[in-house]
């Protein structure tokens, strides 16, 4: 196979890029260094903007057939469970009125199953070095598979190899990862009764940080607990972890009834570092960045996987326009599409990064200043229908509606908002889950 596109990385971004570019009739080779998919508590909640693409690819239907959970709201709550800020997706136009939750491995499998006949996926293949032409343009990769090292050339290479992307570095694109001063500890809890009652994506704000809860298929719950960077250092015994987890829920009366279920599922724990990254460039000569190679955010905002999918769609759209004009995958046509991709997508990712960063700070910043400003922003945004509608639209991925400096002051309650109740008319009704 001599592909038109070589994708490095078979996560959500890489598979979405392969599906989108393969849909143009291009031959695509996807390689991933991992021999098999590893279960990890990330990328489980899909926003309407990404679901639009997944719907057109038939992926949404596959996820629904496997029990995907539809959620109508993203809610910030106080420890007793009282909603302080509720983003109601039912206020958006149909059919974009839902979040959709499923396991990361199932989402990856559904994307892989949607790949067309022109797409090949190889696992256990490691990228060793870039291949370049005389001008320095990237024209492929040197790959290692088993005991064999070989060269694979392609007119377009897509870097979807994660936040520490080697391909991004090989292209000379400097992007600095910034770590949040905390970690998230994830648990997969089996509690069918509690899962049936959890019908939204709920972030609980406490003096010890974020507690995040949402349902997953099969009567399960995903629970994230914020922890300091060294808070669990040395806690290896099950008893020590049980004491820590029980204390974490005891500070949240609304979640305390889950304590027995949590203690029964301590072995599902995953401790995840949390970082953010926004690449200053989304493309180089012959190379495009998608997924966490380009953009990574705090999981609280449920944006990372979604922007990976929409960026993959944007890359395919830009390349499709060039192919219509030139008729072939020449270096000039590909690089023109890459320049267009960067110019169109970079402002959108910058806006999404700002929205995600603000949302994360509201509920995770434990400094005195952060707690005061974060709580004020949550409270005043939650009481302002106009701002709520704007924030919901931005979080949904349906297109940016940037908040102005005046909006920011009104979010903090420093200025009154005479337009607070000026919102678009609500849809007649939300369709029932499929």
VENPE-V641994 format. One record per helix or strand of 3 or more residues. SS is the DSSP state (@ for helix, = for strand). FROM is the first residue (numbers start at 1). TO is the last residue. If there is no record, write none. Layout:
BEGIN
ss->SS from->FROM to->TO
ss->SS from->FROM to->TO
END
This chain:
BEGIN
ss->= from->5 to->8
ss->@ from->12 to->22
ss->= from->28 to->32
ss->@ from->48 to->57
ss->@ from->59 to->65
ss->= from->69 to->71
ss->= from->73 to->77
ss->= from->83 to->88
ss->@ from->89 to->91
ss->= from->99 to->101
ss->@ from->104 to->113
ss->= from->119 to->123
ss->= from->125 to->132
ss->= from->138 to->145
ss->= from->148 to->153
ss->= from->156 to->159
ss->@ from->166 to->170
ss->= from->178 to->190
ss->@ from->192 to->197
ss->= from->201 to->206
ss->= from->209 to->216
ss->= from->220 to->228
ss->@ from->238 to->250
ss->@ from->253 to->256
ss->@ from->259 to->263
ss->@ from->266 to->268
ss->= from->270 to->278
ss->= from->287 to->289
ss->@ from->291 to->293
ss->@ from->299 to->301
ss->@ from->304 to->326
ss->@ from->331 to->364
ss->@ from->368 to->382
ss->@ from->385 to->396
ss->@ from->405 to->411
END
